[in-house]
Amino acid sequence: MADLKFYDVILKPIVTEKSMNSMAEKKYTFQVQKTATKGQIKDAVEKMFEGTKVEKVNTANYDGKTKRRGKSVGKTSDYKKAIVKLKQDSKDIDFFQGM
């Protein structure tokens, strides 16, 4: 298996109403690489966003949904979601400010 670099682990932030409400508790949601571990996700967040200290990482694997268009049947891609909780003395992630 190829070694993942910290900038390859986090694919994109997940911006939904529920994830925006959880930012008050210092919880941030990201879509991450399917093969990434909790330790790799923690290191990636701490390296990408200066001044952050991760307390806990929760992950969830999602299967793609089956979609139809007429006779043809397809499937959306699978993905992995990580909810990262920062420590109380940690700096907030500036990327999410102003959303």
N, CA, C and O atoms as a MOPAC input file, in Angstrom:
PM7 MOZYME 1SCF
protein

 N      0.84000 1    -1.17600 1     0.00000 1
 C      0.00000 1     0.00000 1     0.00000 1
 C      0.87900 1     1.23100 1     0.00000 1
 O      1.90300 1     1.26800 1     0.68100 1
 N      0.49000 1     2.22400 1    -0.74900 1
 C      1.26900 1     3.45500 1    -0.85300 1
 C      1.16300 1     4.25900 1     0.43400 1
 O      0.12500 1     4.26200 1     1.09600 1
 N      2.24900 1     4.94000 1     0.77600 1
 C      2.27900 1     5.77600 1     1.96300 1
 C      1.55100 1     7.08400 1     1.67700 1
 O      1.87100 1     7.77200 1     0.70800 1
 N      0.56600 1     7.43300 1     2.52100 1
 C     -0.19400 1     8.66100 1     2.32600 1
 C      0.53300 1     9.83200 1     2.98100 1
 O      0.97100 1     9.72900 1     4.12700 1
 N      0.66200 1    10.93000 1     2.27000 1
 C      1.19500 1    12.16600 1     2.83700 1
 C      0.04300 1    12.90700 1     3.50700 1
 O     -1.12500 1    12.64400 1     3.21700 1
 N      0.37700 1    13.83300 1     4.40500 1
 C     -0.68700 1    14.49300 1     5.16200 1
 C     -1.61900 1    15.31100 1     4.27600 1
 O     -2.79400 1    15.47100 1     4.60600 1
 N     -1.11700 1    15.83500 1     3.15200 1
 C     -1.98200 1    16.61500 1     2.27000 1
 C     -2.84400 1    15.72600 1     1.38100 1
 O     -3.74600 1    16.23500 1     0.71700 1
 N     -2.60200 1    14.42300 1     1.34200 1
 C     -3.44000 1    13.49100 1     0.58800 1
 C     -4.57300 1    12.91200 1     1.42900 1
 O     -5.52000 1    12.34900 1     0.87900 1
 N     -4.49200 1    13.04000 1     2.73900 1
 C     -5.45600 1    12.40500 1     3.63300 1
 C     -6.80100 1    13.12700 1     3.59200 1
 O     -7.83900 1    12.49200 1     3.40300 1
 N     -6.79100 1    14.44500 1     3.76600 1
 C     -8.03000 1    15.20700 1     3.78800 1
 C     -8.38200 1    15.60900 1     2.35700 1
 O     -7.60600 1    16.29700 1     1.69400 1
 N     -9.55700 1    15.17800 1     1.88000 1
 C     -9.97400 1    15.47700 1     0.51700 1
 C    -10.72100 1    16.79900 1     0.42600 1
 O    -10.39500 1    17.63900 1    -0.41300 1
 N    -11.73200 1    16.99400 1     1.29400 1
 C    -12.49300 1    18.24100 1     1.27400 1
 C    -13.29900 1    18.36700 1     2.55900 1
 O    -13.59300 1    17.36600 1     3.21200 1
 N    -13.65700 1    19.59700 1     2.92200 1
 C    -14.53100 1    19.76100 1     4.09200 1
 C    -15.97100 1    19.44800 1     3.71900 1
 O    -16.37900 1    19.60700 1     2.56800 1
 N    -16.72500 1    19.00500 1     4.69900 1
 C    -18.15100 1    18.75700 1     4.49900 1
 C    -18.90100 1    19.92000 1     5.13800 1
 O    -18.83700 1    20.12600 1     6.35000 1
 N    -19.60800 1    20.67200 1     4.30700 1
 C    -20.30100 1    21.87000 1     4.76900 1
 C    -21.80400 1    21.61400 1     4.68400 1
 O    -22.41300 1    21.73800 1     3.62100 1
 N    -22.38400 1    21.25800 1     5.82000 1
 C    -23.82600 1    21.05500 1     5.91900 1
 C    -24.32400 1    21.82600 1     7.14100 1
 O    -23.52700 1    22.33400 1     7.93000 1
 N    -25.62200 1    21.90700 1     7.28800 1
 C    -26.17700 1    22.62300 1     8.43100 1
 C    -25.77100 1    21.95100 1     9.74500 1
 O    -25.43800 1    22.62700 1    10.71800 1
 N    -25.80200 1    20.64300 1     9.76400 1
 C    -25.44100 1    19.91900 1    10.98300 1
 C    -23.96100 1    20.10500 1    11.33000 1
 O    -23.61700 1    20.29200 1    12.49700 1
 N    -23.09000 1    20.05600 1    10.32500 1
 C    -21.66100 1    20.22000 1    10.60500 1
 C    -21.33700 1    21.65800 1    11.01200 1
 O    -20.42200 1    21.87600 1    11.80700 1
 N    -22.06700 1    22.64000 1    10.48500 1
 C    -21.85800 1    24.03700 1    10.88100 1
 C    -22.29700 1    24.26700 1    12.32500 1
 O    -21.66100 1    25.03600 1    13.04500 1
 N    -23.37300 1    23.61300 1    12.75800 1
 C    -23.82500 1    23.75400 1    14.14400 1
 C    -22.85600 1    23.10700 1    15.12400 1
 O    -22.72300 1    23.57500 1    16.25500 1
 N    -22.18600 1    22.05200 1    14.71700 1
 C    -21.25500 1    21.36700 1    15.62100 1
 C    -19.92200 1    22.10600 1    15.75200 1
 O    -19.10000 1    21.74700 1    16.59500 1
 N    -19.69900 1    23.13500 1    14.92800 1
 C    -18.47100 1    23.91400 1    15.04700 1
 C    -18.41400 1    24.68200 1    16.36300 1
 O    -17.32200 1    25.02100 1    16.81900 1
 N    -19.54700 1    24.96500 1    16.98300 1
 C    -19.57500 1    25.63000 1    18.28300 1
 C    -18.92900 1    24.75400 1    19.35600 1
 O    -18.42400 1    25.26500 1    20.35500 1
 N    -18.94600 1    23.44600 1    19.15300 1
 C    -18.32400 1    22.49500 1    20.08100 1
 C    -16.91500 1    22.12400 1    19.64100 1
 O    -16.32800 1    21.17500 1    20.16100 1
 N    -16.36600 1    22.87800 1    18.67400 1
 C    -15.03100 1    22.64000 1    18.11100 1
 C    -14.94200 1    21.28800 1    17.41300 1
 O    -13.93200 1    20.59400 1    17.52400 1
 N    -15.99900 1    20.91500 1    16.69600 1
 C    -16.01400 1    19.69300 1    15.89500 1
 C    -16.07400 1    20.09800 1    14.42700 1
 O    -16.93100 1    20.88400 1    14.02200 1
 N    -15.15400 1    19.55200 1    13.63700 1
 C    -15.07300 1    19.86700 1    12.21300 1
 C    -15.17900 1    18.57400 1    11.41800 1
 O    -14.64000 1    17.54400 1    11.82500 1
 N    -15.87300 1    18.62600 1    10.28600 1
 C    -16.15400 1    17.43000 1     9.48700 1
 C    -15.43000 1    17.51700 1     8.14800 1
 O    -15.47700 1    18.54100 1     7.46600 1
 N    -14.75600 1    16.41600 1     7.78000 1
 C    -14.00600 1    16.34300 1     6.53400 1
 C    -14.30500 1    15.03600 1     5.82400 1
 O    -14.60500 1    14.02500 1     6.46000 1
 N    -14.22300 1    15.06200 1     4.50100 1
 C    -14.20800 1    13.82500 1     3.73300 1
 C    -12.74200 1    13.45600 1     3.57900 1
 O    -11.93200 1    14.28200 1     3.15800 1
 N    -12.39500 1    12.20600 1     3.92100 1
 C    -11.00700 1    11.77700 1     3.94200 1
 C    -10.80700 1    10.56800 1     3.02900 1
 O    -11.76600 1     9.96100 1     2.55300 1
 N     -9.55700 1    10.24000 1     2.80300 1
 C     -9.17800 1     9.07500 1     2.00000 1
 C     -9.72900 1     7.80700 1     2.65900 1
 O     -9.70100 1     7.68600 1     3.88300 1
 N    -10.22500 1     6.86900 1     1.85900 1
 C    -10.83300 1     5.64200 1     2.40800 1
 C     -9.86800 1     4.81800 1     3.24100 1
 O    -10.28600 1     4.13800 1     4.17800 1
 N     -8.57000 1     4.86900 1     2.91100 1
 C     -7.60100 1     4.03800 1     3.61700 1
 C     -6.94200 1     4.75600 1     4.79500 1
 O     -6.07900 1     4.17800 1     5.45600 1
 N     -7.32700 1     5.98900 1     5.06900 1
 C     -6.68400 1     6.76400 1     6.13600 1
 C     -7.11600 1     6.25800 1     7.51100 1
 O     -8.27500 1     5.90700 1     7.72800 1
 N     -6.15400 1     6.23100 1     8.43000 1
 C     -6.44000 1     5.82600 1     9.80700 1
 C     -6.70000 1     7.06700 1    10.65200 1
 O     -6.46900 1     8.19200 1    10.20900 1
 N     -7.18600 1     6.85100 1    11.88100 1
 C     -7.46100 1     7.97800 1    12.76500 1
 C     -6.17900 1     8.73300 1    13.11200 1
 O     -6.19700 1     9.95800 1    13.22800 1
 N     -5.09400 1     8.03100 1    13.27300 1
 C     -3.80700 1     8.67100 1    13.56400 1
 C     -3.33000 1     9.54100 1    12.41700 1
 O     -2.81300 1    10.63700 1    12.63400 1
 N     -3.50500 1     9.05200 1    11.18900 1
 C     -3.11700 1     9.83700 1    10.01900 1
 C     -3.98700 1    11.08000 1     9.87400 1
 O     -3.49400 1    12.14400 1     9.49800 1
 N     -5.27300 1    10.95200 1    10.17000 1
 C     -6.18600 1    12.09000 1    10.08400 1
 C     -5.80200 1    13.14100 1    11.12900 1
 O     -5.80100 1    14.33700 1    10.83900 1
 N     -5.48000 1    12.69600 1    12.32600 1
 C     -5.06900 1    13.61800 1    13.39000 1
 C     -3.80800 1    14.38000 1    12.98700 1
 O     -3.74900 1    15.60100 1    13.13400 1
 N     -2.80900 1    13.67400 1    12.48400 1
 C     -1.56200 1    14.32100 1    12.05300 1
 C     -1.80500 1    15.29900 1    10.90900 1
 O     -1.21000 1    16.37600 1    10.87500 1
 N     -2.67900 1    14.92800 1     9.96900 1
 C     -2.94800 1    15.79100 1     8.81500 1
 C     -3.60900 1    17.09700 1     9.23700 1
 O     -3.25600 1    18.16000 1     8.72700 1
 N     -4.55900 1    17.03300 1    10.16000 1
 C     -5.23900 1    18.24800 1    10.60900 1
 C     -4.27200 1    19.15000 1    11.35800 1
 O     -4.28400 1    20.36500 1    11.16600 1
 N     -3.42900 1    18.56800 1    12.21400 1
 C     -2.48100 1    19.37100 1    12.98900 1
 C     -1.40500 1    19.99600 1    12.11000 1
 O     -0.91300 1    21.07900 1    12.42400 1
 N     -1.03000 1    19.33700 1    11.01600 1
 C     -0.01000 1    19.89000 1    10.11900 1
 C     -0.59200 1    20.90000 1     9.13400 1
 O      0.05900 1    21.89600 1     8.81800 1
 N     -1.81800 1    20.65700 1     8.64100 1
 C     -2.41300 1    21.54900 1     7.65200 1
 C     -2.89500 1    22.86000 1     8.26100 1
 O     -2.80500 1    23.91000 1     7.62600 1
 N     -3.39900 1    22.80600 1     9.47600 1
 C     -3.94100 1    23.99400 1    10.12500 1
 C     -3.09800 1    24.29700 1    11.36200 1
 O     -3.19600 1    23.60500 1    12.37500 1
 N     -2.27100 1    25.33500 1    11.27100 1
 C     -1.32800 1    25.69400 1    12.33600 1
 C     -2.06400 1    26.05700 1    13.62000 1
 O     -3.09000 1    26.73500 1    13.58800 1
 N     -1.53300 1    25.60100 1    14.74200 1
 C     -2.07900 1    25.94700 1    16.04800 1
 C     -3.22200 1    25.07000 1    16.51900 1
 O     -3.77200 1    25.30800 1    17.59400 1
 N     -3.59600 1    24.05800 1    15.73900 1
 C     -4.68800 1    23.18200 1    16.15500 1
 C     -4.13200 1    21.97800 1    16.90100 1
 O     -3.06200 1    21.46500 1    16.57400 1
 N     -4.87800 1    21.53800 1    17.90700 1
 C     -4.53200 1    20.33500 1    18.67000 1
 C     -5.77000 1    19.44500 1    18.68600 1
 O     -6.82600 1    19.84300 1    19.17900 1
 N     -5.63400 1    18.25600 1    18.15100 1
 C     -6.77500 1    17.34600 1    18.01800 1
 C     -6.92500 1    16.52600 1    19.28800 1
 O     -5.96900 1    15.92800 1    19.78200 1
 N     -8.14600 1    16.51300 1    19.80400 1
 C     -8.45200 1    15.71100 1    20.98100 1
 C     -8.92400 1    14.31300 1    20.59100 1
 O     -8.48400 1    13.31600 1    21.16300 1
 N     -9.83600 1    14.25100 1    19.59700 1
 C    -10.45000 1    12.97400 1    19.23900 1
 C    -10.85800 1    12.98500 1    17.77500 1
 O    -11.19900 1    14.03200 1    17.22400 1
 N    -10.82100 1    11.80200 1    17.14000 1
 C    -11.25100 1    11.64300 1    15.74800 1
 C    -12.25900 1    10.50100 1    15.67400 1
 O    -11.98100 1     9.38800 1    16.12100 1
 N    -13.42700 1    10.78300 1    15.10900 1
 C    -14.42900 1     9.75300 1    14.83900 1
 C    -14.54700 1     9.60000 1    13.33400 1
 O    -14.57000 1    10.59500 1    12.60900 1
 N    -14.62300 1     8.35500 1    12.85100 1
 C    -14.73100 1     8.11100 1    11.42100 1
 C    -15.96300 1     7.26600 1    11.11900 1
 O    -16.45100 1     6.51800 1    11.96600 1
 N    -16.45300 1     7.40800 1     9.88200 1
 C    -17.59000 1     6.61300 1     9.42400 1
 C    -17.40300 1     6.32700 1     7.94400 1
 O    -17.07000 1     7.22900 1     7.17500 1
 N    -17.61400 1     5.07300 1     7.53600 1
 C    -17.53000 1     4.67600 1     6.13900 1
 C    -18.93400 1     4.65300 1     5.54600 1
 O    -19.85700 1     4.10500 1     6.14800 1
 N    -19.09300 1     5.24800 1     4.37100 1
 C    -20.37900 1     5.30900 1     3.69600 1
 C    -20.29600 1     4.58800 1     2.36200 1
 O    -19.35000 1     4.78000 1     1.59900 1
 N    -21.30500 1     3.74700 1     2.08400 1
 C    -21.41500 1     3.08500 1     0.79200 1
 C    -22.11500 1     4.01900 1    -0.17800 1
 O    -22.94700 1     4.83600 1     0.21700 1
 N    -21.77000 1     3.88900 1    -1.44800 1
 C    -22.40400 1     4.71000 1    -2.47200 1
 C    -23.84800 1     4.29900 1    -2.68200 1
 O    -24.21900 1     3.14300 1    -2.47900 1
 N    -24.64900 1     5.25700 1    -3.08900 1
 C    -26.06700 1     4.98500 1    -3.33900 1
 C    -26.25500 1     4.45800 1    -4.75500 1
 O    -25.50900 1     4.82500 1    -5.66300 1
 N    -27.24200 1     3.60600 1    -4.94200 1
 C    -27.60000 1     3.11800 1    -6.26600 1
 C    -28.49200 1     4.15100 1    -6.93400 1
 O    -29.48600 1     4.59300 1    -6.35800 1
 N    -28.13500 1     4.52800 1    -8.13700 1
 C    -28.88500 1     5.53500 1    -8.88400 1
 C    -29.33700 1     4.93700 1   -10.21300 1
 O    -28.65100 1     4.09000 1   -10.78500 1
 N    -30.49800 1     5.38300 1   -10.70000 1
 C    -31.03300 1     4.91500 1   -11.97900 1
 C    -31.31400 1     6.10100 1   -12.86700 1
 O    -31.70100 1     7.17200 1   -12.39900 1
 N    -31.11500 1     5.90000 1   -14.15400 1
 C    -31.54600 1     6.86300 1   -15.16000 1
 C    -32.06800 1     6.03400 1   -16.32300 1
 O    -31.30700 1     5.57700 1   -17.17600 1
 N    -33.37200 1     5.85200 1   -16.33700 1
 C    -33.96400 1     4.97900 1   -17.34300 1
 C    -33.63400 1     3.53000 1   -17.02800 1
 O    -33.84800 1     3.06400 1   -15.90900 1
 N    -33.10300 1     2.81100 1   -18.03500 1
 C    -32.74000 1     1.41000 1   -17.83000 1
 C    -31.38900 1     1.25100 1   -17.15500 1
 O    -31.15100 1     0.25900 1   -16.46600 1
 N    -30.50600 1     2.21700 1   -17.34600 1
 C    -29.14200 1     2.06300 1   -16.83000 1
 C    -29.10100 1     2.32700 1   -15.32600 1
 O    -29.71100 1     3.26400 1   -14.81000 1
 N    -28.36000 1     1.46400 1   -14.65700 1
 C    -28.21300 1     1.53500 1   -13.20900 1
 C    -26.75100 1     1.79700 1   -12.90000 1
 O    -25.86700 1     1.17300 1   -13.48700 1
 N    -26.49700 1     2.70100 1   -11.99900 1
 C    -25.13000 1     3.00800 1   -11.59300 1
 C    -25.05100 1     3.17600 1   -10.09000 1
 O    -26.03300 1     2.97800 1    -9.37400 1
 N    -23.87000 1     3.54200 1    -9.62200 1
 C    -23.65800 1     3.68000 1    -8.19500 1
 C    -22.72300 1     4.85600 1    -7.94800 1
 O    -21.71600 1     5.01000 1    -8.63800 1
 N    -23.05900 1     5.68900 1    -6.96000 1
 C    -22.15700 1     6.77000 1    -6.58800 1
 C    -20.98000 1     6.18100 1    -5.82300 1
 O    -21.05400 1     5.05000 1    -5.34300 1
 N    -19.91600 1     6.92700 1    -5.70700 1
 C    -18.70100 1     6.39400 1    -5.08600 1
 C    -18.82300 1     6.32000 1    -3.56300 1
 O    -19.53800 1     7.10300 1    -2.93800 1
 N    -18.10600 1     5.36200 1    -2.98900 1
 C    -18.03200 1     5.21700 1    -1.54400 1
 C    -17.12900 1     6.31700 1    -0.99800 1
 O    -16.26800 1     6.82800 1    -1.71400 1
 N    -17.32600 1     6.68600 1     0.28000 1
 C    -16.45400 1     7.67300 1     0.89100 1
 C    -16.35600 1     7.45600 1     2.39100 1
 O    -17.12900 1     6.69900 1     2.97800 1
 N    -15.40200 1     8.12600 1     2.99000 1
 C    -15.17200 1     8.04800 1     4.42300 1
 C    -15.24000 1     9.45000 1     4.99700 1
 O    -14.66300 1    10.38200 1     4.43700 1
 N    -15.94500 1     9.60400 1     6.11500 1
 C    -16.12200 1    10.89800 1     6.74700 1
 C    -15.43200 1    10.87700 1     8.10600 1
 O    -15.51400 1     9.89000 1     8.83700 1
 N    -14.75100 1    11.97600 1     8.44000 1
 C    -14.08400 1    12.09400 1     9.73700 1
 C    -14.60400 1    13.32700 1    10.45100 1
 O    -14.67300 1    14.41100 1     9.87200 1
 N    -14.97100 1    13.14900 1    11.72300 1
 C    -15.36900 1    14.25900 1    12.57800 1
 C    -14.23800 1    14.46200 1    13.57600 1
 O    -13.95600 1    13.59100 1    14.39900 1
 N    -13.59100 1    15.62900 1    13.49300 1
 C    -12.40800 1    15.92400 1    14.29300 1
 C    -12.80200 1    16.88300 1    15.40300 1
 O    -13.33000 1    17.96400 1    15.14000 1
 N    -12.54500 1    16.48500 1    16.65200 1
 C    -12.82200 1    17.35100 1    17.80500 1
 C    -11.50600 1    17.93900 1    18.27400 1
 O    -10.54900 1    17.21000 1    18.53600 1
 N    -11.45700 1    19.27900 1    18.38000 1
 C    -10.25800 1    19.96700 1    18.82700 1
 C    -10.29600 1    20.18100 1    20.33400 1
 O    -11.36800 1    20.20400 1    20.93700 1
 N     -9.11500 1    20.33800 1    20.94200 1
 C     -9.02200 1    20.62600 1    22.36900 1
 C     -9.51000 1    22.04700 1    22.62400 1
 O     -9.53100 1    22.88000 1    21.71900 1
 N     -9.90600 1    22.31400 1    23.87700 1
 C    -10.46000 1    23.62300 1    24.22600 1
 C     -9.44800 1    24.74900 1    24.05300 1
 O     -9.81800 1    25.85900 1    23.67000 1
 N     -8.15500 1    24.47400 1    24.33500 1
 C     -7.13300 1    25.52100 1    24.20700 1
 C     -6.58100 1    25.62200 1    22.78700 1
 O     -5.65300 1    26.39100 1    22.53700 1
 N     -7.13600 1    24.86400 1    21.87200 1
 C     -6.67300 1    24.85100 1    20.49300 1
 C     -7.22600 1    26.04300 1    19.71900 1
 O     -8.29300 1    26.56800 1    20.03600 1
 N     -6.48700 1    26.45400 1    18.70600 1
 C     -6.92800 1    27.51300 1    17.80600 1
 C     -7.98400 1    26.94800 1    16.86000 1
 O     -7.89500 1    25.79100 1    16.45000 1
 N     -8.98800 1    27.76400 1    16.51000 1
 C    -10.01800 1    27.33000 1    15.56700 1
 C     -9.43600 1    27.22400 1    14.16200 1
 O     -8.41200 1    27.83500 1    13.85700 1
 N    -10.09600 1    26.44500 1    13.31100 1
 C     -9.66800 1    26.31100 1    11.92100 1
 C    -10.22700 1    27.50500 1    11.16100 1
 O    -11.44200 1    27.68300 1    11.07800 1
 N     -9.33000 1    28.32900 1    10.60300 1
 C     -9.73600 1    29.56700 1     9.94700 1
 C    -10.50500 1    29.32900 1     8.65800 1
 O    -11.25100 1    30.20400 1     8.21700 1
 N    -10.34100 1    28.17900 1     8.05400 1
 C    -11.00000 1    27.87900 1     6.78700 1
 C    -12.52000 1    27.99100 1     6.90900 1
 O    -13.18500 1    28.44400 1     5.97700 1
 N    -13.06800 1    27.58500 1     8.04400 1
 C    -14.51700 1    27.55200 1     8.22300 1
 C    -15.10900 1    28.88700 1     8.68900 1
 O    -16.33100 1    29.03600 1     8.71400 1
 N    -14.26500 1    29.85900 1     9.05900 1
 C    -14.76900 1    31.13000 1     9.54900 1
 C    -15.46000 1    31.90200 1     8.43000 1
 O    -14.96200 1    31.95000 1     7.30500 1
 N    -16.59100 1    32.49900 1     8.73400 1
 C    -17.33100 1    33.29900 1     7.77400 1
 C    -18.27600 1    32.50800 1     6.89400 1
 O    -18.82200 1    33.06700 1     5.94300 1
 N    -18.49100 1    31.24200 1     7.16500 1
 C    -19.42300 1    30.44400 1     6.35600 1
 C    -20.79000 1    30.44100 1     7.01500 1
 O    -21.72300 1    29.82800 1     6.49700 1

